[in-house]
Amino acid sequence: MRNLRLTLVQFDTAWQDVAANLARVDGILRSLEGPTDCVILPEMFTTGFTMEARAHAERMDGKTVARLREWADFLGADVAGSLVILDGKRYYNRLVWVKPGGRIVAYDKRHLFRMAGEQKVYSAGGESVTVELHGWKVRPFICYDLRFPAWCRNREREFDAAVFVANWPEQRVEHWKTLLRARAIENQCYVIGVNRTGTDGNGVSHSGDSAVIGPAGGVLFEKGRGEYVGTVELSYDELAKYRDSFPAWKDADTFTLEK
């Protein structure tokens, strides 16, 4: 199977300014050099981690999803990031993954960050999703999900890579780094973490520290403080070789999560 090229976009999100963030990302993506299979944007990339859902929510037929479609077609690559979505009468922190041609896979954040009151504003998702990308199986998650290994569990090699988009604060960055490695080791898969940088409207500082972790837990790439746009390449042969040489996945517990 071919290697997978992922472009990580770590940037300082303008606070609750959808137009500014869309313009910023548009400039970034239209100036990308070299091929990519997927561009990954941070959590709530159009607003920052806002609890003012009513003021900033969009529908799935809104301008941001339209731009994601435009970017995917322009690049000939998948584009993914989370934003505030109003679906029916409920607000969601929804990761929208768009493929060239407009097909969409959506994941609603399962674990809502109660320390910021996220559970009082947004509805929790109850379904995991898997995205097929050039034969790879990719499972998206959002930020706080990273702390819950049962939800992230890779049973029977259901996915080859896990993607975590985030607004993870600098004060707990060691948790971020440690948990990314833990999720890779226990699930024997690649783990990709894409975090924002800069200080948000609540005065919360984010150091970025976007990273790519190999299936044995080694740090293949890490970018600390500051903005960054770059592409990393994942080897499926290396993944398969490691899983075959150390098949701990065969002894994993079976269980069912309640919604």
C-alpha positions in Angstrom: 0.0 0.0 0.0 1.2 3.5 -0.8 2.6 5.9 1.9 0.2 8.5 3.2 1.1 12.3 3.1 -0.6 14.4 5.8 -0.3 18.2 6.0 -0.5 19.6 9.5 -1.6 23.3 9.9 -0.7 24.7 13.3 -1.8 28.4 13.4 -2.8 31.2 15.7 -6.6 31.2 15.4 -8.2 34.6 15.4 -10.7 34.8 18.3 -14.3 34.3 17.1 -13.5 35.8 13.7 -14.7 33.3 11.1 -13.9 35.6 8.1 -10.4 36.2 9.2 -9.7 32.5 9.8 -11.2 31.4 6.5 -9.1 34.0 4.7 -6.0 32.9 6.6 -6.5 29.2 5.9 -7.3 30.0 2.2 -4.0 31.7 1.9 -2.1 28.9 3.5 -3.7 26.1 1.4 -3.4 28.0 -1.9 0.3 28.4 -1.3 1.1 24.8 -0.3 4.1 23.3 -2.0 4.3 19.7 -2.9 1.6 17.0 -3.0 -0.5 16.0 0.0 -3.3 13.4 0.6 -5.0 15.3 3.5 -4.8 18.6 5.2 -5.6 18.7 8.9 -6.7 21.9 10.6 -7.1 22.4 14.4 -10.2 22.2 16.6 -12.7 25.0 16.0 -10.4 26.4 13.4 -12.8 29.2 12.4 -13.4 30.6 15.9 -11.1 29.3 18.6 -12.6 27.2 21.5 -15.7 29.3 21.9 -18.7 28.6 24.1 -20.7 31.3 22.3 -22.2 28.8 19.9 -25.4 30.7 19.1 -23.4 33.6 17.8 -21.0 31.6 15.7 -22.6 28.3 14.6 -23.1 27.4 11.0 -25.2 24.8 9.2 -23.7 22.1 7.1 -24.7 24.0 4.1 -22.9 27.1 5.4 -19.9 29.0 4.2 -17.2 27.1 6.1 -18.2 23.7 4.8 -18.5 25.3 1.3 -14.9 26.5 1.7 -13.7 23.0 2.8 -15.2 21.6 -0.3 -13.5 24.3 -2.4 -10.2 23.6 -0.8 -10.5 19.8 -1.2 -11.2 20.2 -4.9 -8.5 22.8 -5.4 -5.9 20.6 -3.8 -7.2 17.2 -5.0 -6.9 16.1 -1.3 -9.0 15.6 1.7 -9.4 18.5 4.1 -10.5 18.2 7.8 -11.1 20.4 10.8 -13.7 21.0 13.5 -16.1 23.9 13.8 -19.3 24.9 15.5 -22.3 23.4 13.8 -26.0 23.8 14.4 -27.8 20.6 13.4 -31.6 20.7 14.1 -31.8 22.5 17.4 -28.5 21.3 18.8 -25.0 22.7 18.7 -22.0 20.3 18.0 -18.3 20.6 18.0 -18.1 18.7 14.7 -15.1 17.6 12.8 -16.0 17.9 9.1 -13.8 15.8 6.8 -14.3 16.6 3.1 -13.1 14.7 0.1 -12.5 16.0 -3.4 -15.8 15.9 -5.2 -17.7 17.0 -2.0 -18.3 13.8 -0.1 -18.3 14.5 3.7 -17.6 12.4 6.8 -18.6 14.1 10.0 -17.6 13.3 13.6 -19.2 14.9 16.6 -16.9 15.3 19.7 -17.8 12.6 22.2 -16.1 14.0 25.3 -17.0 17.6 26.1 -14.6 19.6 28.2 -16.6 20.3 31.4 -13.9 22.5 32.9 -14.9 25.1 30.2 -18.6 24.3 30.4 -18.6 22.7 26.9 -21.2 20.1 28.0 -23.6 23.0 28.8 -23.5 24.4 25.3 -22.8 21.5 22.9 -24.3 18.0 22.5 -22.0 15.0 22.7 -21.6 12.7 19.7 -22.2 9.0 20.2 -20.7 7.4 17.0 -17.1 6.9 16.0 -16.3 7.2 12.3 -13.6 5.8 10.1 -12.4 7.6 6.9 -10.9 5.6 4.0 -7.9 7.4 2.4 -6.0 5.6 -0.3 -6.5 2.3 1.4 -5.7 3.6 4.8 -8.3 3.6 7.6 -8.2 6.8 9.6 -10.2 7.5 12.8 -10.7 11.2 13.7 -11.1 12.5 17.3 -11.3 15.9 18.9 -9.1 17.2 21.8 -10.5 16.0 25.1 -11.3 12.6 23.5 -7.6 12.0 23.9 -7.9 11.4 27.6 -10.3 8.5 27.2 -8.6 5.3 26.0 -11.7 3.1 25.8 -13.3 5.5 23.3 -10.1 5.6 21.3 -9.5 1.8 21.4 -8.4 0.2 18.2 -10.1 -3.2 18.3 -9.2 -5.7 15.6 -7.1 -3.1 13.8 -10.1 -1.0 12.8 -7.9 1.9 11.9 -4.3 2.5 10.9 -4.0 6.1 12.1 -5.8 8.3 14.7 -6.1 12.0 14.2 -6.7 14.4 17.1 -7.5 18.0 16.4 -7.2 20.2 19.4 -7.2 23.5 21.3 -5.0 22.0 24.0 -3.7 24.6 26.5 0.0 25.1 27.1 -0.4 24.6 30.9 -1.2 20.9 30.2 1.1 20.3 27.2 2.9 17.5 29.0 -0.4 15.6 29.2 -0.9 16.2 25.4 2.5 14.8 24.6 2.3 11.8 26.9 -1.3 10.8 25.9 -0.5 11.0 22.2 2.3 8.5 22.7 0.1 6.3 24.9 -2.7 6.2 22.3 -0.2 5.1 19.7 1.4 2.4 21.8 -1.8 0.8 23.0 -3.5 0.9 19.6 -0.4 0.0 17.5 -1.2 2.7 15.0 0.1 6.1 13.9 -1.3 9.0 16.0 -1.4 12.6 14.6 -2.1 15.5 16.9 -2.8 19.0 15.4 -3.1 21.8 17.9 -3.5 25.5 17.6 -0.9 28.0 18.8 -1.2 31.5 20.3 -3.5 33.0 23.0 -7.3 32.9 22.7 -9.9 35.4 23.8 -10.1 33.9 27.3 -6.4 34.4 27.8 -5.6 30.7 27.4 -2.1 30.1 25.9 -1.5 27.3 23.4 2.0 26.2 22.5 1.0 24.1 19.5 3.2 21.0 19.9 1.6 19.2 17.0 3.1 15.8 16.5 3.2 12.5 14.7 3.8 9.4 16.7 4.7 6.0 15.3 2.9 2.7 16.2 5.7 1.8 18.7 5.4 5.2 20.4 8.4 6.9 18.9 8.0 10.6 18.1 8.4 10.9 14.3 7.7 14.6 14.2 7.0 17.4 16.7 6.6 21.2 16.3 6.7 23.3 19.4 5.7 26.9 19.8 4.8 29.0 16.7 2.9 28.6 13.5 3.8 25.7 11.2 2.6 24.2 8.0 4.2 21.0 6.8 3.7 17.6 5.3 4.7 14.3 6.9 4.7 10.9 5.2 3.5 7.7 6.9 4.8 4.3 5.9 2.2 1.5 5.8 4.9 -1.1 5.4 6.5 0.0 8.7 3.1 -0.2 10.4 2.4 -3.7 9.1 5.9 -4.9 10.0 5.5 -3.7 13.6 2.1 -5.2 14.0 3.3 -8.5 12.7 6.4 -8.5 14.9 4.6 -7.6 18.1 0.9 -8.7 17.7 -0.4 -7.5 21.0 -3.6 -6.4 19.3 -4.6 -10.1 19.1 -4.9 -10.2 22.9 -7.0 -7.1 23.4 -10.1 -7.2 25.5 -13.5 -7.1 23.8 -16.1 -4.7 25.2 -19.0 -2.5 24.1 -19.4 1.1 25.2 -22.8 2.4 26.2 -23.9 5.7 24.6 
